Amino acid sequence: IKKVLNIIFLINFIILFPYSSFSNEVPYIRQTCLFSPYDFGFGDIGRDFLETVSEEHSYKVDPFIQNIPTVPPEASLYHFEEVITSGSYGILMIESHGSVSGFAVEAYKKYPDDPIENKKSQDDRDNAYNKYIQEGYTNIYRGDSEHGYHISVKPEFISQKLNMCKYAIVYNAACESFTTNLINAFVGTGRATNYIGNPD
């Protein structure tokens, strides 16, 4: 259901936005980033559609997608930091688990039927988190979901580092991502013009 709703929303946004009462604000850079650290847990929830539309409009697409659990992850805090600080993306789509506190950017799969492997996965997350803290990272925290153990970022992490191109569009499909703090983190800095979040 969530995937269907996301696709419907993206269609409406792409079709109706140019015909709104606002001027047509096209991202200055034709490059899309698809960031999905929990792909191994819930798969595509609209990402493939956005990738197709982006390519049809001559946008280069960079995927950071964790579809198979690996250590180090294919989508990590390092990758997310690079994405939001590089100024290289006109469109950013985030597929992840979230809460009112923030959303996951690095995930390690849970193995409920294998206690040894499950503990190893949790230890991998904790080791990565401790390394980030030792390197001086702040406004990050540990959490877990039904799919895995993760490292999340707070809105303050984003507001302190964000550097996106003019008229950039950010679509955050994580749960509870349509909050004042996240809106202000992405848009309040003046570097991203459009932010769409998930209120549920």
Buried (B, 14 or more C-beta within 10 A) or exposed (E): EEBEBBBEBBEEBEEEEEEEEEEEBEBEBBBBBBBBBBBBBBEBBBBEBBBEBBEEEEBBBBBBBBBEBEEEBBBBBBBBBBBBEBBBBBBBBBBBBBBEBBBBBBBBBBBEEEEEBBEBBBEBBBEBBEEBEEEEBEBBBBBBBEBBBBBBBBBBBBBEBBEBBBBBBBBBBBBBBBBEBBBBBBBBBEBBBBBBBBEE
